[in-house]
Amino acid sequence: MKRCLLLILTVACLLPLRAQEGREALDARLTEYFAALEQESLSVKMEEADYIIASCREQQTRDYVATRVYRHFLESPLMGDEAVVIHLTDTWFAPGKASFPSELDLMNARIFADFNRHSLLGLDAPPLRLQRPEGDWAEALPEGERLKVLLFHDTDCATCKIEHVLLRQFLRRPTCPLEVVAVYTGSDAAAWAGYRQSMAELEGPSVHISHYWDPELASDYQMLYGVLQTPRMFLLDGRNVILGRGLDTPALQQLLERLLASPQTYGSPEADELFARLFEAAPLGTAPVREVADLLEKQTLRQGNMLMYKQLTGDLLYWLSTERGEGAKQAAVYVADSLVLSRPDIWQTRSDSLQVVGLARMTRDLWDRAAIGSVVPALRVKGTLVRPCGQRKVCRRLDRLRRPSYVVFYSEGCGTCREELAALPAVRDTAVLLVDLDAVARQNPALSEALLDAFDLSVLPHIVLLDRKGVILRKYLSFLNKETGPAGGSVSEG
């Protein structure tokens, strides 16, 4: 549709504007084309604006089309379109390739470009060295892990007073941890002190507010940030990349919600392959996962990239939840507890709750069943007791096996279960109790439910090591790739 419109528009631009009907037809096609361009990237908008203007062979038509395109993007409500405005000024109007109706229009275009070119979306925010209330001068935008709200305000500005009320309301329950940098553009020290006092009550773990001013305009903040009137609000990431400009409080809230919205999916094959390679050199466990998690936080969250941090942490939890073995389960619990459940300031959207927080809670819940160090549930089960002297059918209470024992919960149709059973350890002074969950479900459904409530049987086989008093020493074990276990038997953590 867009390309078809471009062809029709190009043909129209080739014709001279001698008749009112021709101008109205061109206006109609331009309006339709602008609508088709609305969702395109800024680079595409610039490229196609250049193409439309360059297609106009007659200078009068070119001037008219260039001016219409300029004014469309100047008046656009879409944040970021001002970059197209500056591009048109630099490419067409300032060099004289196209002309405005008057010299005043050209002067205003140059002023707009000069006062906005340094603070466009995606650029690094210009450094700001400003004066603090104590009288010393400091960099107002040091890099850190929090998103920053940069607010230029004046105590005598009626719109600022409204924005002040709205911002206070928002900061009482911010969407995420925020650094608010408030720059007073006036010169009334007493009025400024009153503003600082009114904002002080909002300080807390989630909000830090710093105040600056520059009564002598030594920092040139007006030019650098286009502060021709107040309020003027920007959103920066931790590394001071401009994420939003020309904001009010409702727009700030919407932008934050969109930026902090969880990615749609976690646990992609690419992420699984990444973590598999990352941990292939050493057995999985809490220590190596903690080391990697700290590195991920340093490279993402501490650099202000919360979205990437959430994506990688969610991917890590999803991957660990599918891995087998004692070390993987311990590491998954560490991620669930330390990186998700203890950070409600990060995982707070509805999508977070559904996709990551829910999995973290389930991971913790499953780990707490038959917890290490607790006495095994006093459930009487039928199974096969394997000892060096042979095998026999028994019906025993799990807490009364009276010797160090491996309890193996398995399913008849499970291929991994068959591999584990084929690798049963032949050890002295340690027994193995095999519990066929399929047989339990057929013969005693109530017991089957009790076992599901007591143990994590989400992945089979589930192998637990008990001491002679029925205390759980280890779980999520494997008999494959044998290593020496704590009870004198052979067992793997993988």
KELUMKOL-149545 format. One line per field, with one value per residue (C-alpha): residue number from 1; x, y, z. Coordinates in pm, 1 decimal, padded with zeros to 6 digits, always signed. Each point is the difference from the previous one (the first is absolute). Layout:
# KELUMKOL-149545
resi = c(NUM, ...)
X = c(X, ...)
Y = c(Y, ...)
Z = c(Z, ...)
END
This chain:
# KELUMKOL-149545
resi = c(1, 2, 3, 4, 5, 6, 7, 8, 9, 10, 11, 12, 13, 14, 15, 16, 17, 18, 19, 20, 21, 22, 23, 24, 25, 26, 27, 28, 29, 30, 31, 32, 33, 34, 35, 36, 37, 38, 39, 40, 41, 42, 43, 44, 45, 46, 47, 48, 49, 50, 51, 52, 53, 54, 55, 56, 57, 58, 59, 60, 61, 62, 63, 64, 65, 66, 67, 68, 69, 70, 71, 72, 73, 74, 75, 76, 77, 78, 79, 80, 81, 82, 83, 84, 85, 86, 87, 88, 89, 90, 91, 92, 93, 94, 95, 96, 97, 98, 99, 100, 101, 102, 103, 104, 105, 106, 107, 108, 109, 110, 111, 112, 113, 114, 115, 116, 117, 118, 119, 120, 121, 122, 123, 124, 125, 126, 127, 128, 129, 130, 131, 132, 133, 134, 135, 136, 137, 138, 139, 140, 141, 142, 143, 144, 145, 146, 147, 148, 149, 150, 151, 152, 153, 154, 155, 156, 157, 158, 159, 160, 161, 162, 163, 164, 165, 166, 167, 168, 169, 170, 171, 172, 173, 174, 175, 176, 177, 178, 179, 180, 181, 182, 183, 184, 185, 186, 187, 188, 189, 190, 191, 192, 193, 194, 195, 196, 197, 198, 199, 200, 201, 202, 203, 204, 205, 206, 207, 208, 209, 210, 211, 212, 213, 214, 215, 216, 217, 218, 219, 220, 221, 222, 223, 224, 225, 226, 227, 228, 229, 230, 231, 232, 233, 234, 235, 236, 237, 238, 239, 240, 241, 242, 243, 244, 245, 246, 247, 248, 249, 250, 251, 252, 253, 254, 255, 256, 257, 258, 259, 260, 261, 262, 263, 264, 265, 266, 267, 268, 269, 270, 271, 272, 273, 274, 275, 276, 277, 278, 279, 280, 281, 282, 283, 284, 285, 286, 287, 288, 289, 290, 291, 292, 293, 294, 295, 296, 297, 298, 299, 300, 301, 302, 303, 304, 305, 306, 307, 308, 309, 310, 311, 312, 313, 314, 315, 316, 317, 318, 319, 320, 321, 322, 323, 324, 325, 326, 327, 328, 329, 330, 331, 332, 333, 334, 335, 336, 337, 338, 339, 340, 341, 342, 343, 344, 345, 346, 347, 348, 349, 350, 351, 352, 353, 354, 355, 356, 357, 358, 359, 360, 361, 362, 363, 364, 365, 366, 367, 368, 369, 370, 371, 372, 373, 374, 375, 376, 377, 378, 379, 380, 381, 382, 383, 384, 385, 386, 387, 388, 389, 390, 391, 392, 393, 394, 395, 396, 397, 398, 399, 400, 401, 402, 403, 404, 405, 406, 407, 408, 409, 410, 411, 412, 413, 414, 415, 416, 417, 418, 419, 420, 421, 422, 423, 424, 425, 426, 427, 428, 429, 430, 431, 432, 433, 434, 435, 436, 437, 438, 439, 440, 441, 442, 443, 444, 445, 446, 447, 448, 449, 450, 451, 452, 453, 454, 455, 456, 457, 458, 459, 460, 461, 462, 463, 464, 465, 466, 467, 468, 469, 470, 471, 472, 473, 474, 475, 476, 477, 478, 479, 480, 481, 482, 483, 484, 485, 486, 487, 488, 489, 490, 491, 492, 493, 494)
X = c(+00000.0, +00276.6, +00202.0, -00310.0, -00070.6, +00359.9, -00027.0, -00323.1, +00145.3, +00317.9, -00201.9, -00198.3, +00319.4, +00120.6, -00291.8, +00006.7, -00236.9, -00186.2, -00350.0, -00167.0, -00135.9, +00354.5, +00111.7, -00302.6, +00064.4, +00364.6, -00098.7, -00239.8, +00269.5, +00254.6, -00242.2, -00064.9, +00370.4, +00080.5, -00246.6, +00172.5, +00339.0, -00116.3, +00130.1, +00325.6, +00340.4, +00155.3, +00260.6, -00273.0, -00193.9, +00310.1, +00086.6, -00346.2, -00044.2, +00320.7, -00128.9, -00333.9, +00163.8, +00269.1, -00270.7, -00142.1, +00152.8, -00154.3, +00141.2, -00340.9, -00132.4, +00315.2, -00029.2, -00364.8, +00050.9, +00309.3, -00187.8, -00302.2, +00225.8, +00188.6, -00315.5, -00150.0, +00293.4, +00033.1, -00361.7, +00014.0, -00105.0, +00237.9, +00308.3, +00314.2, -00142.5, +00189.9, +00308.7, -00162.2, -00063.7, +00367.8, +00103.5, -00221.0, +00145.3, +00359.2, -00054.6, -00241.8, -00074.2, +00332.7, +00195.6, -00267.2, -00117.9, -00354.4, -00152.2, -00256.1, -00259.7, +00199.8, +00342.9, -00160.7, -00104.1, +00360.4, +00131.1, -00246.8, +00095.8, +00367.9, -00072.7, -00208.9, +00276.3, +00276.1, -00199.0, -00101.7, +00277.7, +00199.8, -00283.2, -00166.1, -00120.8, +00278.8, +00278.7, +00220.4, -00133.5, +00238.5, +00203.3, -00141.7, +00224.7, -00228.6, -00004.1, -00139.0, -00190.4, +00317.5, +00170.0, +00248.5, -00008.9, -00039.9, -00092.8, -00379.5, -00020.0, +00250.8, -00043.6, -00168.5, -00245.5, -00323.6, -00208.8, +00010.7, -00276.4, +00159.2, -00241.0, +00055.7, -00248.5, -00078.6, -00190.8, -00185.6, -00122.4, -00371.9, +00045.6, +00293.1, -00221.4, -00250.8, +00280.9, +00145.6, -00325.6, -00024.8, +00363.5, -00030.2, -00299.6, +00189.7, +00315.9, -00192.7, -00023.5, +00252.0, +00001.6, +00366.3, +00296.0, +00058.1, +00261.5, -00173.1, +00228.2, -00191.0, +00157.8, -00143.0, +00010.3, -00080.5, +00212.4, -00212.4, +00194.8, -00285.4, -00257.4, +00242.8, +00050.9, -00376.6, -00020.6, +00278.0, -00175.8, -00327.3, +00177.9, +00208.9, -00280.0, +00003.2, +00358.4, +00032.7, +00137.5, -00179.1, +00048.9, +00307.6, -00031.9, +00291.3, -00037.2, +00207.8, -00015.1, +00206.7, -00112.4, +00283.3, -00078.2, +00365.3, -00083.5, -00192.1, -00274.8, -00257.1, +00170.0, +00107.0, -00348.0, -00224.1, -00128.8, -00186.9, -00285.6, -00076.1, -00075.0, +00235.3, +00032.0, +00227.9, +00041.0, +00355.5, +00130.7, +00279.7, +00266.5, -00181.4, -00134.7, -00314.3, -00307.3, -00268.1, -00022.4, -00265.8, -00188.4, -00270.3, -00072.5, -00268.2, +00230.1, +00288.1, -00209.2, -00109.8, +00356.3, +00132.1, -00271.1, +00086.2, +00375.4, -00036.5, -00252.4, +00142.9, +00108.2, -00268.2, +00192.2, +00272.1, +00201.0, +00069.5, +00217.5, +00268.1, +00001.3, +00009.1, +00300.9, +00172.3, -00029.6, +00084.3, +00328.3, +00061.0, -00018.2, +00135.4, +00347.5, -00107.3, -00279.7, -00305.1, -00038.2, -00078.9, +00354.5, +00054.3, -00354.9, +00043.8, +00322.2, -00171.3, -00304.5, +00224.3, +00169.2, -00335.6, -00116.9, +00320.5, -00027.3, -00373.0, -00182.3, +00290.8, +00033.9, -00365.3, -00121.2, -00277.2, -00175.6, +00308.1, +00056.5, -00355.2, +00026.1, +00326.2, -00102.8, -00333.6, +00175.4, +00242.1, -00282.8, -00186.6, +00312.3, +00089.3, -00356.7, +00038.8, +00342.3, +00030.5, +00205.5, +00069.0, +00222.5, -00244.0, -00288.4, +00204.3, +00102.9, -00360.7, -00106.4, +00278.6, -00120.5, -00362.9, +00072.8, +00280.2, -00069.6, -00378.7, -00203.3, +00215.8, -00013.8, -00361.4, +00140.4, +00103.9, -00261.0, -00323.8, -00203.3, -00288.2, +00209.2, +00284.0, -00238.7, -00130.8, +00328.0, +00283.2, -00124.5, -00242.7, +00278.8, +00224.9, -00268.8, -00059.2, +00376.2, +00019.8, -00313.7, +00131.5, +00336.9, -00165.2, -00176.5, +00191.6, +00257.8, +00361.6, +00063.8, -00359.1, -00129.1, -00152.9, -00384.2, -00132.1, -00172.7, -00025.2, +00073.9, +00034.1, +00320.6, +00301.5, +00282.1, +00339.8, +00294.0, +00334.6, -00155.8, -00287.2, -00343.7, -00337.9, -00345.9, -00069.9, -00252.9, +00184.4, -00040.3, +00252.0, +00114.8, +00075.3, +00237.2, +00258.2, +00307.7, +00136.5, -00219.6, -00065.6, -00371.9, -00066.0, -00340.2, -00041.7, -00251.7, -00019.5, -00018.4, +00287.5, +00309.9, +00229.1, -00139.8, +00103.5, +00352.2, +00024.4, -00129.9, +00258.2, +00269.3, -00107.4, +00299.4, +00132.6, +00111.6, +00056.4, -00213.4, -00235.1, -00339.0, -00204.6, -00379.7, -00167.6, -00350.1, -00203.7, -00230.1, -00216.7, -00071.9, -00069.5, -00247.7, -00185.0, -00009.3, -00025.1, -00105.4, -00005.5, +00362.9, +00087.4, -00142.6, +00186.3, +00329.3, -00060.7, -00062.0, +00302.7, +00266.1, +00092.2, -00104.7, -00021.6, +00302.0, +00075.5, +00184.3, +00016.8, +00278.8, +00033.1, +00275.7, -00099.7, +00212.7, -00080.7, -00242.1, -00196.6, +00149.9, +00025.0, +00364.9, -00025.6, -00252.4, -00023.5, +00284.2, +00111.6, +00176.3, +00143.1, +00357.0, +00068.9, +00174.2, +00045.6, -00295.3, -00003.8, -00142.4, +00277.9, -00193.8, +00051.4, -00213.1, +00018.7, -00122.7, -00083.0)
Y = c(+00000.0, +00244.2, -00069.0, +00036.6, +00335.6, +00104.7, -00070.5, +00200.6, +00279.6, +00011.8, +00038.1, +00280.2, +00176.0, +00007.2, +00223.4, +00380.6, +00152.0, +00228.3, -00081.0, -00008.6, -00344.6, -00128.9, +00131.0, -00153.3, -00333.3, +00010.7, +00091.6, -00294.6, -00241.9, +00146.1, -00042.9, -00360.3, -00066.4, +00155.0, -00242.3, -00291.3, +00118.9, +00041.9, -00331.8, +00002.4, +00058.8, +00344.8, -00103.8, -00115.3, +00323.5, +00205.2, -00210.2, +00015.3, +00369.6, +00061.4, -00212.5, +00184.0, +00343.0, -00097.6, -00133.1, +00350.8, +00136.9, +00347.7, +00221.0, +00136.8, -00353.6, -00102.2, +00296.9, -00074.7, -00371.8, +00054.4, +00253.1, -00232.2, -00289.1, +00221.9, +00129.1, -00348.1, -00133.0, +00322.7, -00035.5, -00379.2, -00127.6, -00296.6, +00030.6, -00005.4, +00152.9, +00319.9, -00182.6, +00003.7, +00373.7, +00066.4, -00225.4, +00196.0, +00330.7, -00117.7, -00180.7, +00223.7, +00339.5, +00114.9, -00081.9, +00176.8, -00310.8, +00079.0, +00318.5, +00096.9, +00263.8, +00255.8, +00065.1, -00000.2, -00362.2, -00090.3, +00179.4, -00184.3, -00332.3, +00064.3, +00094.0, -00315.4, -00214.3, +00158.2, -00029.5, -00362.1, -00176.4, -00080.7, -00172.4, -00228.9, -00351.9, -00255.4, +00255.6, +00021.2, +00275.3, +00299.8, +00028.3, +00245.5, +00165.8, +00193.2, +00159.9, -00190.2, +00157.6, -00015.0, +00232.5, -00239.2, -00103.7, -00364.0, -00222.4, -00029.0, -00320.1, -00254.9, -00345.8, -00262.7, -00286.8, +00197.0, +00166.7, +00379.3, +00256.3, +00331.9, +00283.5, +00367.0, +00206.5, +00346.4, +00086.3, +00287.6, -00214.3, -00088.4, -00314.5, -00100.3, +00020.4, -00239.1, -00231.2, +00017.7, -00133.9, -00277.7, -00099.4, -00012.0, -00230.0, -00228.5, -00012.3, -00123.2, -00337.6, +00006.0, -00266.1, -00077.6, +00142.8, +00351.7, +00271.0, +00338.7, +00286.6, +00326.1, +00308.3, +00333.3, +00252.5, +00307.2, +00214.4, +00028.8, -00191.8, +00011.1, -00134.1, -00273.3, -00101.0, -00033.4, -00226.6, -00221.5, -00030.3, -00103.1, -00276.9, -00127.7, -00217.8, -00211.5, -00115.9, -00370.9, -00333.3, +00034.7, +00372.5, +00218.0, +00369.8, +00233.2, +00375.3, +00238.5, +00348.0, +00226.3, +00359.4, +00132.6, -00247.5, -00105.0, -00359.4, +00099.8, -00244.6, +00203.7, -00075.7, -00353.7, -00111.1, +00240.4, +00165.0, +00289.7, -00041.7, -00207.8, -00265.8, -00202.5, -00368.8, -00277.5, -00368.9, -00139.8, -00350.4, -00078.0, +00092.0, +00325.5, -00104.9, +00203.5, -00225.3, +00269.9, +00374.9, +00266.7, -00210.1, +00079.6, -00227.0, -00216.6, -00045.8, -00084.1, -00266.2, -00153.1, -00002.0, -00167.3, -00264.8, -00071.8, -00006.9, -00225.4, -00237.1, -00352.5, -00154.1, -00223.9, -00324.9, -00152.1, -00316.2, +00020.9, -00269.6, +00264.7, +00087.6, -00369.2, -00053.2, +00306.1, -00120.0, -00360.4, +00120.8, +00239.1, -00276.5, -00295.9, +00017.6, -00057.6, -00175.9, +00215.8, +00145.6, +00315.9, +00140.0, +00005.8, +00121.8, +00276.9, +00104.5, +00017.7, +00176.9, +00266.1, +00054.4, +00031.7, +00255.1, +00199.1, +00008.9, +00076.4, +00126.5, +00205.0, +00154.2, +00100.1, -00270.7, -00153.1, -00163.4, -00199.8, -00097.2, -00129.5, -00189.3, -00175.2, -00073.1, -00141.9, -00209.4, -00130.6, -00102.8, -00172.4, -00188.5, -00111.8, -00119.3, -00250.6, -00127.5, -00316.7, -00056.5, +00124.7, +00290.1, +00131.3, -00002.1, +00178.6, +00260.6, +00045.2, +00066.8, +00256.9, +00182.2, -00020.2, +00132.0, +00251.1, +00132.5, -00015.8, -00038.1, +00241.3, +00267.0, +00120.2, +00333.3, -00172.5, -00273.3, +00190.9, -00007.5, -00236.7, -00176.2, -00039.9, -00168.6, -00239.5, -00094.6, +00035.5, +00063.0, -00291.6, -00235.1, +00126.9, -00069.3, -00346.3, -00068.4, +00097.9, -00200.4, -00317.2, +00039.9, +00033.5, -00333.5, -00267.0, +00262.7, -00091.1, -00037.9, -00094.9, -00345.0, -00170.7, -00009.4, -00299.6, -00163.4, -00378.2, -00109.9, -00326.7, -00038.8, -00206.1, +00005.4, -00050.9, -00104.6, -00167.0, -00330.7, +00029.8, +00153.8, -00050.0, +00154.8, +00196.3, +00236.9, +00253.4, +00339.7, +00232.1, +00138.4, -00351.5, -00151.0, -00026.5, +00037.4, +00253.2, -00039.5, +00134.6, +00032.0, -00005.0, +00118.0, -00110.6, -00064.3, -00313.3, +00192.8, +00241.6, -00056.6, +00190.6, -00206.8, -00320.9, +00137.0, +00091.4, -00339.4, -00169.1, +00199.2, -00088.2, +00018.9, -00318.7, +00142.5, -00136.6, +00118.3, +00198.2, -00116.5, +00111.5, +00013.5, +00005.9, +00152.2, -00058.4, +00303.2, -00159.0, -00296.5, +00233.9, +00200.5, -00319.8, -00158.8, +00296.3, +00334.9, +00170.2, -00094.9, +00118.0, +00343.7, +00007.6, -00076.2, +00273.5, +00247.3, -00110.6, -00028.6, +00181.2, -00264.4, +00241.3, -00167.7, -00370.8, -00184.2, +00188.7, -00142.4, +00090.9, -00099.4, -00065.9, -00069.0, -00283.3, +00224.2, +00101.2, +00347.7, +00119.8, +00060.4, +00064.1, -00012.6, +00033.3, -00253.4, -00220.0, -00337.1, +00080.0, +00134.1, -00118.2, +00199.9, -00084.8, +00104.6, +00097.8, -00329.7, -00210.4, -00080.6, +00122.7, +00276.2, +00287.3, +00355.6, +00028.2)
Z = c(+00000.0, +00094.3, -00315.0, -00215.5, +00160.4, -00054.5, -00372.8, -00029.9, +00212.1, -00206.0, -00318.4, +00163.6, +00106.0, -00358.6, -00099.5, +00046.3, +00256.0, -00240.4, +00111.4, +00339.2, -00089.6, -00050.5, +00339.8, +00174.3, -00167.5, +00106.0, +00357.5, +00013.1, -00115.4, +00240.5, +00290.3, -00097.3, -00033.6, +00337.7, +00158.6, -00172.6, +00133.2, +00358.9, +00135.6, -00197.1, +00158.4, +00003.3, -00256.3, -00238.3, +00049.7, -00081.7, -00302.4, -00148.4, +00076.1, -00195.7, -00287.1, -00017.1, +00001.7, -00250.9, -00235.1, -00043.8, -00320.8, +00013.4, +00276.5, +00099.9, +00048.7, +00189.7, +00236.5, +00064.9, +00060.6, +00217.5, +00214.2, +00034.5, +00102.1, +00245.8, +00166.8, +00021.5, +00200.8, +00201.7, +00115.0, +00040.3, +00343.8, -00036.1, +00218.0, -00212.5, -00318.6, +00080.6, -00132.0, -00345.9, +00039.7, +00070.0, -00288.5, -00240.6, +00121.1, -00039.6, -00331.7, -00189.0, +00152.4, +00147.4, -00322.5, -00210.7, -00188.8, +00113.4, +00135.1, +00262.5, -00080.7, +00203.3, +00149.2, +00345.7, -00054.4, -00086.3, +00308.3, +00223.7, -00161.7, +00069.1, +00361.6, +00047.7, -00148.0, +00208.2, +00324.5, -00056.9, -00190.8, +00315.2, +00188.1, -00253.8, +00081.7, +00007.5, +00048.1, +00306.6, +00223.4, -00005.2, +00321.5, +00251.5, +00254.1, +00232.3, +00343.6, +00297.0, +00290.4, +00209.8, -00249.8, -00160.0, -00366.0, -00105.4, -00292.1, +00024.0, -00207.7, +00133.4, -00146.5, +00217.0, -00007.4, +00035.2, -00264.0, +00030.2, -00028.2, -00099.5, +00077.3, -00078.7, +00203.3, +00132.1, +00316.8, -00173.5, -00290.0, +00019.1, -00211.5, +00220.2, +00307.3, -00157.8, -00107.2, +00349.9, +00147.5, -00259.6, +00042.9, +00377.4, -00036.1, -00236.7, +00211.9, +00302.8, -00177.5, -00284.7, -00268.8, +00071.2, +00194.1, -00131.4, +00025.6, -00031.9, -00104.4, +00052.2, -00160.8, +00114.1, -00284.1, +00211.5, +00231.7, +00317.2, +00266.1, +00252.8, -00247.2, -00100.0, +00364.2, +00043.4, -00305.1, +00132.7, +00334.1, -00165.4, -00191.6, +00291.3, +00142.5, -00317.9, +00055.0, +00073.8, -00123.2, -00333.7, -00058.6, +00037.8, -00084.0, -00062.9, -00054.3, -00210.3, -00146.2, -00223.1, +00051.3, -00220.3, -00283.6, -00008.2, -00099.5, -00317.1, +00098.2, -00194.1, -00330.7, +00090.0, +00109.0, -00188.5, +00317.1, -00157.6, +00245.9, +00308.1, +00101.1, -00220.0, +00088.6, -00129.3, +00084.5, -00008.8, +00054.2, +00245.4, -00255.6, -00084.2, -00337.6, -00071.5, +00006.6, +00009.5, -00054.7, +00023.7, +00255.3, +00250.7, +00295.8, -00170.8, -00301.4, +00235.0, +00171.3, -00331.0, -00131.4, +00315.0, -00012.6, -00361.8, +00063.2, +00304.1, -00155.3, +00002.2, -00327.1, -00143.8, +00030.3, +00212.9, -00045.2, -00371.9, -00164.4, -00053.6, +00371.5, +00097.0, -00227.2, +00145.5, +00360.3, -00090.5, -00148.2, +00286.5, +00262.8, -00197.1, +00154.9, +00361.3, +00191.6, +00057.0, +00345.2, +00190.6, -00007.5, -00378.7, -00062.9, +00256.1, -00172.0, -00339.3, +00148.3, +00157.2, -00335.6, -00178.1, +00256.7, -00037.2, -00378.2, -00017.0, +00309.3, +00133.2, -00344.2, +00004.1, -00239.7, +00208.1, -00294.9, -00097.0, +00363.4, +00030.9, -00327.5, +00091.8, +00360.0, -00114.4, -00263.3, +00263.6, +00233.6, -00282.2, -00106.9, +00352.6, +00058.8, -00286.9, +00105.8, +00204.1, +00308.6, +00347.7, -00103.3, -00260.9, +00250.3, +00265.0, -00256.5, -00114.1, +00358.4, +00035.0, -00312.9, +00114.3, +00349.2, -00054.4, -00348.7, -00027.3, +00319.2, +00201.0, -00274.9, -00028.6, -00115.6, -00325.7, -00050.3, +00042.5, -00320.6, -00063.6, -00263.7, +00253.2, +00243.1, -00261.3, -00163.3, +00252.5, +00353.6, -00028.9, -00110.1, +00279.6, +00260.7, -00140.4, +00003.3, +00365.5, +00087.0, -00163.2, +00169.5, +00341.2, -00035.7, +00193.1, +00091.4, +00057.2, +00372.9, +00078.8, +00086.0, -00299.5, +00007.4, +00193.4, -00296.3, -00031.2, -00354.5, -00186.6, -00194.8, -00084.2, +00253.9, -00163.6, +00216.2, -00075.1, +00099.6, -00248.2, -00064.7, +00160.3, +00010.0, +00317.4, +00153.0, +00212.5, +00158.2, -00161.7, +00335.2, +00134.3, -00251.2, +00283.6, -00219.1, -00251.4, -00305.0, -00344.7, -00075.8, -00374.0, -00123.8, -00362.0, -00276.4, -00212.1, -00326.4, +00074.7, -00212.7, +00237.0, +00286.3, -00178.3, -00046.1, +00368.1, +00112.7, -00220.1, +00182.1, +00355.5, +00233.2, +00156.2, +00332.9, +00345.2, +00294.1, -00224.1, -00127.2, -00298.3, +00017.0, -00343.2, -00001.0, -00316.7, -00015.5, -00269.9, +00227.4, +00293.8, -00208.1, -00103.2, +00343.2, +00238.7, -00155.9, +00341.3, +00060.0, -00350.8, +00081.9, +00331.8, -00173.5, -00257.8, +00282.2, +00199.0, -00272.9, -00319.0, -00251.3, -00292.7, -00161.8, +00034.1, +00127.6, +00327.2, +00215.8, +00367.7, +00243.9, +00364.7, +00304.9, +00240.1, +00193.0, -00308.2, -00029.6, -00359.2, -00089.5, -00372.7, -00282.4, -00380.1, -00022.3, -00287.4, -00018.3, -00342.2, -00038.1, +00351.1, +00266.9, +00364.4, +00212.4, +00369.0, +00121.0, -00146.9, -00314.8, -00351.7, -00133.7, -00246.2, +00040.9, -00367.3)
END
